[in-house]
Structure formats: structure tokens, C-alpha cells
Amino acid sequence: METRINSEKMIRYLLGELTTEEQVEMETEYFSDPEKFNLLQTIENDLIEGYVSGKLANGMRARFEARYMSIPARREQVQFFQSLVKAVPLVNDQPVPARAPNKSQIVKSNPSWWQSLAASFSGLKLSHRLSYAAAVLIIIGGVSWQLTVMMRQREQAADAERNRIAQLKLEEERKAKQDSGKTQIAEDNGKIDPEPPPPSNPTNPVVATVSFTLPEVRSVKIVESTSRKLHIKPETDVVRIIFNLPVLGYSRYGVSIQTPSGQEAWKRSEVKSNSGKRGETLVFNVPPKHFSDGNYIVVVNGNNPSGKRSEIGTFLLDVTTGPRTLSVPSR
Amino acid sequence: MNIQNKTDVLETFFDFLGPDRNQAGEKYEALRQILMKFFEWRGALSPDHLTDLTIDRVAAKLAQGEEIRNIHGYCQKVAYYIYLEWVNRHHDLKHEPLDGENGLPSVQPIPDQDPLEDTRLDCQMRCLQQLPGDTRDLIQEYFVGEGRERINRREALAERLGISRSALGNRITRLLSKLRECVEKCLKRKQN
């Protein structure tokens, strides 16, 4: 059990999913313990091989692509394995090799519990054997019936939950349409992100908001050097990022949220703004799962009137998650 | 630090790792590998450069007479600070022209296809042939199967080779590392 937990934690480390403290803890372990370091490399090899051979489950595959494949050095690792599995086809047509025979003295193997049961059963009279057999059949039948009932109950509960969630979604959509606030949620034309999970409180979804304002048009790209702080509580349903822009007249906008190492956490493109006389507003709703503790770089770009994409601004976001604010390692 | 000084500093580092120069060299390589992987797993864009930087700093401290009892723990701390410095350097942004190319490292789109796919495969085949004959079979047997079946196969394989499962994993990692080095050299030769 402990080995399995360690392996899962190592996978999360390789995918960059641990907190800062957990990462440091993992690193302290493998710096001082060569076995742990070797195990981490072994798990990494299995992860990459599993990906190129199509053995990873969908969820793991998505995590791998999002987090592992965005680093150039790691992509080269994946490309290496892709050529390796072509050069050395890993087909499963070989029988499991026999283990080496035990060269020590011959030990009579103990009979299995099934063999013991069969041996004792064979010594009984026929009438007793029939009675036991009937009893066993009745017990098996009873257990099967119980299992069937339990499964039906679970299905019914799952159906009820699905209906409830569908009802909540409909209510939320109806409320969103009725809401005639100043900002309009911009819709993505081409790519639809999977819907975030339904809010725990449908009438009052928990939103973590951060906004950036560019007060005037400038000839140079705005690059903010101070971070905005964003705290995401566990119950947050959506992270809302608002950009208040001057009138730029761009046809479409896009935003990219990146880690300092260049890994893209989330992005949206081909988005229209909500224009007014005094300016334009962009609103992006981001599922909280795309964030973890740490610094992020938010890049806003747009298609200018001549159709060329240009960066409008770069902003820094300092994200903390959880019920309390974690301290960032000092520089 | 000039080259002569750097050489002296690294000599001090090797002396610290042990009196036997061969063993010190092995320890140095092992430490270097851990540092490379640390930076790679942290997502740094140039793990080899940051590894060199880490070793230089640790070696410099040793040359200055600093007493280090746990070289791995010390290297880990230095590497972590160097990583944070690297992260913070990417936060030190300035105003730039709208169409400038400097600044943030651009996020490379994940290519749908490896442009060097055929060349890489050719290099892979050549490199496999250069390694001992049973290497290909070892790799094949190691990675075949999934889940419980794979675990059982590896246990059987380790037993046949007379080594532990973790030793088998290490052997495969070293093998793949050599193979990868060979493939990269081959690719560079073909591209030049």
C-alpha cells in the first residue's frame, strides 16, 4: 500500500502536480536516497512508454499531455520513446517466462485451500454431499440476488443525481440569461472547454475574481512587474479574470496563462470583447483546476485592425489555494 | 572565474568526493545526473547549464574552505536556489516594443508530428545494433504487458538475471540513457 502511494506521489511529482512543500520533500528524499531516485526514473520511463504505446487511461493521458509534453526537453524524451517502440515493437505475444526453479532442497508444496476443501468433501456420504451442495447453491443464489438489488439501487441513485445536476444546470443557464449586468461573458467561437463542475450552491456560485485595467492606449506592450494576488478557496467554482481595456477596436482577443517555465496552464482565443463608449471589457471564466500554488504569467493578445496578432499586455498573477494563504518562498 | 581557477576548484570538488579518482568520478557523474533530472523535472529550460552552475557554486564553496557534511543535501539546496533565481529572472520584465522578440520564452506548440521521425528511427535502429545483442530483447521483455502482468514479467526477468527488481530498473534506465545519447549524436551527425 505504501509503495503504491509512493508511486502515485512520484507520478504527481513528475507531472508537476505537487505543492511546493511536497516537491521539496520529494527532492530531499531522492537527493539522499539513490533507490528513490532510480525508482523515479523507472516510473518516468513507464509513464512515457505508456503514453507512446497508448496504454495510459484517458485522464492520465490528458494530464501527461498538459503537463509533461509542454516542456521541450521532455518532448524529446517522448520522441525518443516513440522511435524506440517502433524499433522494438512491444507486442504482448510472449508467454510469461517461467521463473527459475528453486535449486534448494525439494519442498513439498502445501495444498491450496480449495484442494483441502475438495479432499474433505470427497470423504462424505452421498446424501450429505447433496445437502451441502444444495446449501451452497442457496447461499450463492442469495448473494447474487443481494448484489443485483444493490446494483439497481446504485443505478437509481446515480440517475437521480444526474437529473438533479441537469436541473441545476438548467436553472443556472436561465439565471445567466436573465442577468443583464454591465459585463458580458465572452464566448469562444471555435473551441469549447468542458463545462466546469456544477456549483455547490447553484444560486450563488463561488467566484474568485481578479481584474486588470489598462487605462490608456500605449504604443508599447504593457508589462507589469508587480504580481496581482489571487486566492482560490477549495469551494471556488470558477476563477474570473477581467480585463478592462481602452477602446482598441480589435476584432478578436486571446489570453494565455503560463507558468514561469513557459508551460501553458490555460488559454482561450478568438474571443470578442464587450464594447462600450469608454472602453472594452474581456471576461474569462477559468476552471480552478488549472491553477495551483505559484506564479503565473498572463498574456493578452488581440487581432489588430490589419488582422495581425499582437500582444497587448503581460501581467503577473500570484496564486494561492486552500483555506489559508501559503507563503511563497522568499527570493 | 578563469579557466585555471575553475580547474583548481573542480579538483577540490573531486578531492572532496574521495581519494580514489575513479570512484570520485563516478560519484560526480551520479550527482550530476540527479541535478540534471531535478532541473528537468522542475521544468527548467536548460537543465545542463543550471547543473553546471550548481556544481560550480558548490565547488567554489568547497575551495573557500566551507565544511560540507552532506554533499547531496547541500547540492539540493544550492540547486533549489538556482532554480528560484531562474524563475525570478523570468519575472524581471521590461517595457518592450509591441513586435519585439525578447522577453518571455514563447510557449512552443506541441508538434503533431516529429519532423525528424524517419531519421530518428534510423538512428535508433543503428544504435540498438551497436549495443550488446540481447539489449533489444531485454528492452522488449521489460516493457511488454500492462499492470499485474508487467510486474510479474519483470519479477521473472530479474530472477533469471539474478538481480533485484530495482537493479533491473536501474539497468534499463542506464541502457535507455546510453541509447538516447547515441541517438542524439547520430541525429546531430545527420543534420550537419
Interface residues (C-beta under 8 A of the other chain):
Chain A: Y13 L14 G16 Q23 V24 E27 T28 Y30 F31 S32 P34 E35 F37 N38 L39 L40 Q41 T42 N45 D46 E49 S53 K55 E65 M69 S70 I71 P72 A73 R74 R75 Q77 Q79 F80 Q82 S83 L84 V85 K86 A87 V88 P89 L90 V91 N92 Q94 V96 P97 A98 R99 A100 S219 V220 K221 I222 V223 E224 S225 S227 S256 Q258 T259 P260 S261 G262 Q263 E264 N295 I297 V299 S310 E311 T314 L316 P329 R331
Chain B: A30 I34 K37 F38 E40 W41 R42 G43 A44 L45 P47 N70 H72 G73 C75 Q76 Y80 L84 E85 V87 N88 H90 H91 D92 L93 K94 H95 E96 P97 L98 D99 G100 G103 L104 P105 S106 V107 Q108 I110 P111 D114 L116 E117 R120 L121 C123 Q124 M125 L128 R136 I139 Q140 E141 F143 V144 G145 E146 E149 N152 R153 E155 A156 L157 E159 R160 S166 G169 N170 I172 T173 L176 L179 R180 V183
